[in-house]
Structure formats: structure tokens, C-alpha cells
Amino acid sequence: MQTDERPKHYCGIFGVFGVEDTARVIYDGLFSLQHRGQEGAGICVGNGERVFTCKGMGLVGELQNRPQFSELKGHLGIGHVRYSTTGAPRPANVQPLVVECIDGIWAVAHNGNLTNAHKLRKNYQEAGSIFQTSTDSELLLHLIADPVFRTRPLRVERALAELQGAFSYLVMTNNAVMAARDRYGFRPLSIGKLGSGYVFASETCALEQVGADYVRDVLPGELVVADKRGIRSSTFCEPVTVALGQCIFEHVYFARPDSVVFGQSVHDSRIRLGRRLAKEAPVEADLVIPVPDSGASAALGYSQASGIPLDYGFIRNHYIGRTFIMPVQSQRSDSVDMKLAVVPHVVRGKRIVVVDDSLIRGTTSRRRVNALREAGAKEVHLRISCPPTRHPCYFGIDFPTRTELVAADKTVEEVCKFVGADSLAYNSLEGLLSAVDHPDDFCTGCFTGKYPYDVGTEERRKNALETWAGAM
């Protein structure tokens, strides 16, 4: 059984062209995206003739201790922080992925999940292609190297058009950095200007970190190329004529609150979620406390709308990373109890409203409710800023089966009993969507079971592309 209730995330990507001290800029950008993946990190830098790579398992900060880091010299590069949603947590799967084709070096960094990965991989393997990883990200390199695409105009665009699912890609050659988003825009990707060069990042907080000015987002279905001629754009698919599929969990949980994602402040949207939650699920209580850190903004909104004072009943140990990102179950189990500590004198004898962003598996919430009771809380009322998560995600969140979701086959009352709270309430779907601009352009499939398009019946297990023993 999974121990941490939160949804496990995907990855963060960062790229630059034409900036000074390229490796350091990418390093700083990735550092601000570390919340998106703590399993592995990598940087690839080019100088127009050679490409240098430094990557490995672990955090971004550990890259500086590798001897390859000092060799990262050049004026263009891409970087990646990983949580594995496809492919096992092992060194071969750490990105950027770098290969040598007949026309030079190509490297990619990917955020998202491809829903036609198994089919494409099988086709290439039957044709004799050799795969070096078990990630879906590698498929773009095979498409780019395929003579069917390599010998035709708009090579990269044609290759991207073959992919289905969620992707924000950075692609690097000897002389260019390219950025692309899938046609539904599931994953965020922004463009920034730094001096005379350009920056691409999963979140705007990374642009702020390196001093880049936000320009705009890469559009769904768009390929943006930065090279010595400047920046230019093309499209690789027909525009979506229905609603987009932007991931609502970016605003609920994943993104940093100081980011602007899909054109909207994450902090502001979470404040709205908390305010709406207070209106939909009021309760008589003495104190509102957030579950740090992603529940903080929603708790503030709940407090503002309800008039119940806000205080910090949990203190987070910042030396324990996001436990949902830890790839091994034993690591998650050992870390959950160490991550948050109750402040007894804050909660003792009080009726507490605990505001959290989401409730996925429920086991961590049960531990936290129990910890509050042991610290002397009189009542514990759990409030969740999104609706019950009852359906799998196929686009980059690591809960691909209903069996992992506590709300899938339980009523709200049954979930409340499971976690041991005095009461439990969620925001409604309408309440969730009221917190974001252009609500029709967000994917809510994990709540409703209705996805932006039919994902088919391909194998969805995280390790579905693992094909040999000992791959871990």
C-alpha cells in the first residue's frame, strides 16, 4: 500500500539559448523547480561543436559535486528534474537524454506522459531499433532519427505530430534549443528573455530565479525555436477546436504558489479555492491550520472567508523532501512521520479545521488526524480544496489505477471514518473550477472520469516499458 496520500508528480524542465554562464543559469533554474522532481537531475550544455552532460540520481544540488559539472561550457543547454511516471527510477532514465544521429547530437527533456508510447515503442523495436531507457521520453529521439522524418521538411514538427498524450518537450541540437507543448496544453511551459538570450521553464518561478523577464507561454501545438537568428515559431498539429486539457492539479497542488501557470497566479487561485471551500463546507471551530506547504494558500482563503483565525499547527521539516516524489515505498513510509510535526500548544483543547490541497490515498491524512488528537486537539475537521479524486490520470500524475484512490469506491462519510476525522468535506467540481480563469480549458478527468480525448486501452503501469530483469 502507498503511504503518502499526495499525487506523485512528473518533472520540471529548463532550457536556455545565448546566455552567459549557461550551466549556472540552468542549475539555478532547476533548483527552483526541484519541487517537481527529486529522483534525478541533469544538465546538458553545448558550445556549437561539442555537447557536455552532467546528470545522475538525486537532487540538483548534488550535480555540483560531480566532476562533469565543471566541464559544462557553452551558450545553449537544457536541464531536467525527474520524478518517474513512466520508467523505473534508475540512472539510465535520468534526463536529458542525449544521442548522436547522422546529423549530430540531439538531446531532449520531457515533462508529461505519452499515451501511445507502448505502440510506438513496439513498432520501432520490431523494425530493429534499440532503446537505451524505459521512459516514453526517448520516443521523440527515435522519431527525429527516423529517415521518414529526417529527410523531410519540418522534421521536428512531423515527429511531434506523431505523439499523443501530455508533453512539454525541450529539444537541443548543436545550434538551437526548441520548446514544444502538446495540442491540449496539459503541461505548462513558459518563455523568458534574459539579456540577449532566451529561457524556457516549466514554471515562471524559475524565470524569476534567474532574472529572466516573462515573455509568454508556449502555445498548445506550438514549436518555438531559439537560435542565433533569434526566436521563431511554427505549429505541428491542427489547433484544438474543443476545450484544452490544462492540468487543474497545477493550481491545486503541483506548482509553486509564486508561479503564474496557464496565465494565472497559483497563489491567487488557491486563495479562491479556500474561500469557496469555507462557503461550501462551513464548520464551527476555533482555528484553521494548513498542511504545509501546498495547503497554506487555501487555508488562508478559508480563514479569510470564515473569520476563523489561522495558525500553524503543523511545522514542516524542510530537510525532508516532498515524500510523494520519493520513488521507493520504504523511503516514503519512513519519511511521512518525519515530514510534519504538530505544535501541541497551538492545537491543544481546540476545534481544528485542517485545510489540505488533496486527499489521494488517505493513509497520511489518517496519521495526521491521529497526531493532532494525541497532541490534545478537541475536534479535527478535514477540508480538501479539490473534489474527491476517483479516477486515474494518464497524463503525468502517478496514480494510474482506481485501486490507489481512497475515494474511488468510498463515500465521503466512509473516507471520513477511514481518516478518523470528526468531519470531512471537499470543494465541489463547480467550486474548483470557479477558482480558475477559462475553466472549460482544464482537464478534470481525475475527478469526473471524463478526459479531453479517448486515451484508448494501452498499458498504463508506470513500469510498462521495463522489459528486462534487474532494471531497478
C-alpha positions in Angstrom: 0.0 0.0 0.0 1.2 3.5 -0.8 1.8 5.6 2.3 1.8 9.2 1.2 -1.6 10.4 0.1 -0.5 13.1 -2.3 -0.4 12.6 -6.0 3.1 11.9 -7.3 4.2 14.4 -9.8 6.2 14.3 -13.1 9.1 16.6 -13.9 10.5 20.1 -14.4 12.4 21.3 -17.4 14.5 24.3 -18.1 16.5 25.5 -21.1 18.5 28.4 -22.4 20.0 29.8 -25.5 22.5 32.7 -25.8 23.2 33.4 -22.2 26.3 33.8 -20.2 27.3 31.1 -17.6 24.8 28.7 -19.1 25.4 25.8 -16.7 24.9 28.0 -13.7 21.7 29.6 -15.1 20.3 26.1 -15.8 21.4 24.9 -12.4 19.6 27.9 -10.7 16.5 27.4 -12.8 16.3 23.7 -11.9 16.9 24.4 -8.3 13.7 26.5 -8.3 11.9 23.6 -10.0 13.1 21.0 -7.5 9.6 20.6 -6.1 8.6 19.0 -9.4 11.0 16.0 -9.1 13.6 14.8 -6.6 14.5 11.5 -8.1 17.2 12.6 -10.6 18.6 15.7 -12.2 20.6 16.5 -15.2 22.1 19.3 -17.3 23.3 19.2 -21.0 25.3 22.2 -22.4 26.6 22.8 -25.9 29.1 25.2 -27.5 28.2 24.7 -31.1 30.7 21.9 -31.6 30.6 19.7 -28.6 27.9 18.7 -26.0 28.7 18.1 -22.3 26.4 16.4 -19.9 26.2 16.0 -16.1 23.4 14.0 -14.6 22.6 11.4 -12.0 20.2 10.2 -9.3 19.4 12.6 -6.5 18.8 16.3 -6.1 20.0 19.2 -8.3 22.5 20.3 -5.6 24.4 17.0 -6.0 25.3 17.9 -9.6 27.9 20.4 -8.4 29.8 17.6 -6.7 30.2 15.6 -9.9 33.4 16.2 -11.9 31.4 16.7 -15.1 29.8 19.8 -13.8 32.9 21.9 -14.3 33.0 20.8 -18.0 29.6 22.3 -18.8 30.8 25.1 -21.1 28.7 26.6 -23.8 26.0 29.1 -24.8 23.0 26.7 -25.0 21.6 23.9 -22.9 18.7 22.1 -21.3 18.1 20.7 -17.9 15.6 18.3 -16.1 14.5 17.3 -12.7 12.7 13.9 -12.6 10.0 12.1 -10.9 9.3 8.9 -12.8 5.8 8.4 -14.1 7.0 6.1 -16.9 10.1 4.0 -16.4 11.8 2.9 -13.2 13.9 5.1 -11.0 17.4 4.3 -12.3 20.3 6.2 -13.8 19.7 5.3 -17.4 16.3 7.1 -17.2 17.6 10.4 -15.9 17.3 13.2 -18.4 18.3 15.0 -20.6 18.6 12.0 -22.9 21.4 12.6 -25.4 22.0 10.7 -28.6 24.2 11.1 -31.7 22.4 10.9 -35.1 23.9 11.1 -38.5 23.5 14.9 -38.5 24.8 15.5 -35.0 23.9 15.5 -31.3 20.3 15.6 -30.2 19.1 15.9 -26.6 15.6 16.0 -25.1 14.0 16.8 -21.7 10.3 15.9 -21.2 7.5 16.7 -18.8 4.3 14.6 -19.1 3.2 11.1 -20.3 2.7 9.8 -23.8 -0.5 7.8 -24.2 0.7 6.0 -27.4 4.1 5.2 -26.0 3.7 1.4 -26.0 2.5 1.2 -29.6 5.3 3.5 -30.9 8.0 1.7 -29.0 6.8 -1.7 -30.2 6.8 -0.5 -33.8 10.3 0.7 -33.6 11.6 -2.4 -31.7 10.0 -4.7 -34.4 11.9 -2.6 -37.0 15.2 -3.2 -35.2 15.6 0.0 -33.1 17.4 -0.3 -29.8 16.2 1.6 -26.8 18.5 2.7 -24.0 15.9 3.7 -21.5 12.4 2.6 -20.4 10.9 6.1 -20.5 8.4 7.3 -23.0 10.5 10.4 -23.5 13.0 8.6 -25.7 10.5 8.0 -28.4 10.8 11.5 -29.7 14.5 10.9 -30.4 13.7 7.8 -32.4 11.1 9.7 -34.4 13.6 12.5 -35.1 16.2 10.0 -36.3 13.8 8.1 -38.4 14.5 8.6 -42.1 10.8 9.0 -42.7 11.1 12.3 -40.8 14.8 13.1 -41.1 14.7 13.5 -44.9 11.6 15.7 -45.0 10.9 19.4 -44.3 9.6 20.3 -40.8 11.3 17.3 -39.4 10.8 18.0 -35.7 7.2 19.2 -36.3 6.3 16.0 -38.1 7.9 13.9 -35.3 6.0 15.8 -32.6 2.7 15.3 -34.5 3.1 11.5 -34.0 2.9 11.8 -30.2 -0.3 11.6 -28.2 -0.8 12.5 -24.6 0.8 15.1 -22.4 4.1 16.6 -23.2 6.2 19.7 -22.8 9.5 19.0 -24.5 12.8 20.8 -24.7 14.9 19.7 -27.7 18.5 20.7 -28.1 20.8 20.4 -31.2 24.3 21.7 -31.7 23.0 25.2 -32.5 19.4 25.5 -31.2 17.0 25.0 -28.3 13.4 24.1 -29.2 10.3 24.1 -26.9 7.0 22.3 -27.6 3.7 21.7 -25.9 1.1 19.0 -26.8 -2.0 20.2 -28.7 -4.2 20.1 -25.5 -1.6 22.1 -23.4 -1.7 19.6 -20.5 1.7 20.7 -19.1 2.9 24.3 -18.6 5.9 25.8 -20.4 6.9 29.5 -20.4 9.3 31.6 -22.5 11.6 34.2 -20.9 14.1 36.8 -22.0 17.5 37.0 -20.3 19.8 39.7 -21.7 20.1 38.9 -25.4 19.2 35.3 -24.9 16.1 33.2 -24.2 14.9 30.9 -21.4 12.3 28.2 -21.3 10.9 26.9 -18.0 8.1 24.7 -16.6 7.1 27.5 -14.2 7.6 31.2 -14.1 9.2 30.9 -10.6 12.3 29.6 -12.4 12.4 32.6 -14.7 12.3 34.9 -11.6 15.1 32.8 -10.0 17.5 33.6 -12.9 16.4 37.2 -13.5 14.6 36.5 -16.8 11.6 38.5 -18.0 8.5 36.5 -18.8 7.5 36.8 -22.4 4.7 34.4 -22.9 3.7 30.7 -22.7 4.5 28.2 -25.4 1.1 27.7 -27.0 -0.5 24.2 -27.3 0.6 22.6 -30.5 3.4 25.1 -31.0 7.2 24.6 -31.6 9.4 27.5 -30.6 13.0 27.6 -31.8 15.7 29.8 -30.3 19.0 30.0 -32.2 21.4 32.7 -33.5 18.7 34.2 -35.7 16.5 34.9 -32.7 13.3 33.1 -31.9 10.7 31.8 -34.3 7.5 29.7 -34.1 5.7 27.0 -36.0 2.8 24.6 -35.4 2.9 20.9 -35.7 -0.8 20.0 -35.5 -4.2 21.3 -36.2 -5.5 23.6 -33.4 -7.9 22.0 -30.9 -11.4 23.1 -31.8 -12.8 22.0 -28.4 -11.6 22.7 -24.9 -7.9 22.4 -24.0 -6.7 20.0 -21.3 -4.6 22.1 -18.9 -3.9 20.1 -15.7 -6.0 21.5 -12.9 -3.7 19.9 -10.3 -1.0 22.5 -11.2 -3.2 25.1 -9.4 -4.4 22.7 -6.7 -1.0 21.3 -5.7 1.9 20.9 -8.1 3.1 24.4 -8.9 4.9 26.7 -6.6 2.5 29.4 -5.3 4.8 32.2 -6.6 4.4 30.9 -10.2 2.0 32.1 -12.9 0.7 28.9 -14.6 -1.7 28.9 -17.6 -1.8 32.7 -17.3 -3.0 32.8 -13.7 -1.3 33.3 -10.3 -1.2 30.0 -8.4 -1.4 31.7 -5.0 -4.5 33.6 -6.1 -6.3 30.5 -7.4 -5.5 28.7 -4.1 -6.9 31.6 -2.1 -10.1 31.4 -4.2 -10.2 27.6 -3.5 -10.0 28.2 0.2 -12.7 30.9 0.2 -15.0 28.7 -1.8 -14.4 25.8 0.5 -15.3 27.9 3.5 -18.7 28.8 1.9 -19.4 25.2 0.7 -18.2 23.5 3.9 -18.5 25.7 7.0 -17.9 24.4 10.4 -17.8 25.8 13.9 -14.2 25.8 15.0 -11.5 27.7 16.9 -8.6 27.5 14.5 -7.7 26.9 10.8 -4.4 25.2 10.2 -2.8 24.4 6.8 -1.0 21.2 5.8 2.3 22.8 4.6 3.2 23.8 2.1 0.7 23.5 -0.6 -2.3 23.8 1.7 -1.2 27.2 3.0 -2.8 29.5 0.5 -6.1 27.6 0.6 -6.1 27.7 4.4 -5.5 31.4 4.3 -8.5 31.8 2.0 -10.7 29.6 4.3 -9.7 31.7 7.2 -10.5 34.9 5.4 -13.9 33.8 4.3 -14.9 32.1 7.6 -13.4 34.5 10.0 -11.8 31.7 11.9 -8.2 32.6 12.9 -5.3 31.0 11.0 -2.3 29.5 12.9 0.4 27.0 12.2 -0.5 23.7 13.9 2.0 21.8 11.7 5.7 22.6 11.3 7.4 21.2 8.3 10.9 19.7 8.4 12.4 21.3 5.2 15.2 18.8 5.2 12.7 16.1 4.2 11.7 16.5 0.6 8.2 16.0 -0.9 7.5 12.5 0.2 5.2 11.8 -2.7 8.2 12.1 -5.0 10.3 9.5 -3.2 10.4 6.6 -5.6 10.8 3.7 -3.1 7.9 2.8 -0.7 10.2 2.3 2.3 11.5 5.8 1.8 8.0 7.3 1.8 7.0 5.2 4.8 10.0 6.3 6.9 9.6 10.0 5.8 5.9 10.7 6.3 6.1 10.9 10.1 9.3 13.0 10.0 8.0 15.5 7.5 5.5 17.3 9.7 5.4 17.9 13.4 2.4 19.0 15.4 2.8 22.2 17.6 0.9 20.9 20.7 0.3 24.3 22.4 -1.4 25.6 19.3 -3.9 22.8 18.9 -4.5 21.6 22.5 -8.1 21.9 23.5 -9.1 23.5 20.2 -11.6 22.6 17.5 -9.3 22.5 14.4 -10.1 22.9 10.7 -7.3 21.2 8.8 -7.1 22.5 5.2 -5.2 20.4 2.6 -5.0 20.5 -1.1 -6.0 17.0 -2.0 -6.7 13.6 -0.4 -5.5 10.7 -2.7 -4.8 7.5 -0.7 -5.8 8.7 2.7 -3.2 7.0 4.9 -1.2 10.1 5.5 -4.3 12.1 6.5 -5.2 9.4 8.9 -1.7 9.7 10.6 -2.0 13.5 10.8 -5.5 13.4 12.3 -4.3 10.9 14.9 -1.2 13.1 15.6 -3.5 16.1 16.2 -5.7 14.1 18.6 -2.6 12.9 20.5 -1.5 16.5 20.8 -4.8 17.3 22.5 -7.0 18.7 19.7 -10.6 18.6 20.8 -12.1 18.2 17.3 -10.5 17.7 13.9 -12.4 18.8 10.8 -10.7 18.0 7.5 -11.3 20.3 4.5 -10.0 19.5 1.0 -9.6 22.2 -1.7 -10.4 19.9 -4.6 -13.2 17.3 -5.2 -12.7 13.6 -4.4 -10.1 12.0 -6.7 -11.9 9.0 -8.0 -10.3 8.3 -11.4 -6.8 7.5 -12.8 -4.6 10.1 -14.6 -3.0 9.2 -17.9 -1.2 12.5 -18.4 1.7 12.6 -15.9 0.3 12.0 -12.4 1.4 8.7 -10.9 -2.0 7.2 -9.9 -2.9 5.2 -13.0 -5.4 2.8 -11.3 -8.5 3.3 -9.2 -7.3 0.9 -6.6 -4.8 3.5 -5.4 -7.6 6.1 -4.7 -9.4 6.0 -1.4 -12.4 7.9 -2.7 -12.8 5.7 -5.8 -15.2 3.2 -4.0 -15.9 5.0 -0.7 -18.5 7.7 0.1 -17.3 10.9 1.8 -18.6 9.5 5.1 -16.6 6.3 4.7 -13.4 8.3 3.8 -14.0 10.4 6.9 -14.3 7.3 9.1 -11.1 5.9 7.4 -9.0 9.0 8.2 -10.6 9.4 11.7 -11.8 13.0 11.4 -14.8 14.5 13.0 -16.0 15.7 9.6 -14.6 15.7 6.1 -15.7 17.9 3.2 -14.3 18.6 -0.3 -14.8 21.5 -2.7 -17.3 20.7 -5.4 -16.3 20.5 -9.0 -18.0 23.8 -9.6 -16.2 25.3 -6.6 -12.9 24.0 -8.0 -13.5 25.5 -11.5 -14.6 28.8 -10.0 -11.1 29.4 -8.9 -9.5 29.4 -12.3 -9.9 31.6 -15.4 -11.3 29.9 -18.5 -12.5 26.8 -16.6 -13.5 24.9 -19.8 -9.8 24.6 -20.8 -8.9 22.5 -17.8 -8.7 18.7 -17.5 -10.7 17.4 -14.6 -10.6 13.7 -15.6 -9.2 12.6 -12.2 -12.4 13.9 -10.6 -15.0 13.1 -13.3 -13.6 10.3 -15.4 -14.1 12.5 -18.5 -10.8 13.2 -20.3 -10.1 15.7 -23.1 -9.9 12.7 -25.5 -10.2 8.9 -25.6 -6.9 7.5 -24.3 -7.5 4.0 -25.6 -6.5 0.8 -23.8 -2.7 0.9 -23.8 -0.9 -0.5 -20.8 -0.7 2.3 -18.2 1.5 0.9 -15.5 4.5 3.1 -14.5 6.9 0.3 -15.4 5.1 -0.9 -18.5 8.1 -0.2 -20.7 10.5 -2.1 -18.4 11.5 -5.3 -20.3 14.4 -6.9 -18.5 15.2 -8.2 -15.1 17.1 -6.1 -12.7 16.0 -2.8 -14.3 15.6 -1.2 -11.0 
